[in-house]
């Protein structure tokens, strides 16, 4: 009697091997961003009409990063893939509109404005694919926004410190310091593995902005 067996076998001498795929990307913006307007260190500043002093900063800043890793083994082996992406915005600076150290200031009306606006975006995404029954894939991403802005208006040190003089003749006075910056963070990850797939996305923001309007040491 005889018997026969049929099926799929690996070629003689074939060795299963694991394939590796590694991908990563990093984007970093480190920016000092300033907008300043001053009237200062004058003996006299006299205008018959209204005076407007403005500092406006509406810069948009983007950080975008992404990575894709694909791995496949040979001779029936499985893949191992690692993918990561990081996007960082580190931003600081000042937006200031200030009148300082003027011995004699005469205007009909005074408007001092400092405005900080704009959109700050950090986007990161990682994708990992590992083929095979024992495939293992890990993907992750991190998005970070760090801001440290000063937005200031000021009317300071007006006068000559002498008695009997009229140093400040002003109509309506309006000081405005305003920050309307928009922060956007997107972190995503996609991971597929025959055995294990791990994906994670993290977003982090640190905001240390200062808003200040000051009127001090004004003689009239």
Secondary structure, 3 states (H helix, E strand, C coil): CCCCCCCCCCCCCCCCECEEEEEEEEEEEEEECCEEEEEEEEEEEECCCEEEEEEEECCCEEEEEEEEEEECCECCCCEEEEEEEEEEEEEEEEEEEEEEEEEEEECCEEEEEEEECCEEEEEEEEEEEECCCCCEEEEEEEEEEEEEEEEEEEEEEECCCCCCCCCEECCCEEEEEEECCEEEEEEEEEEEECCEEEEEEEEEEEECCEEEEEEEEECC
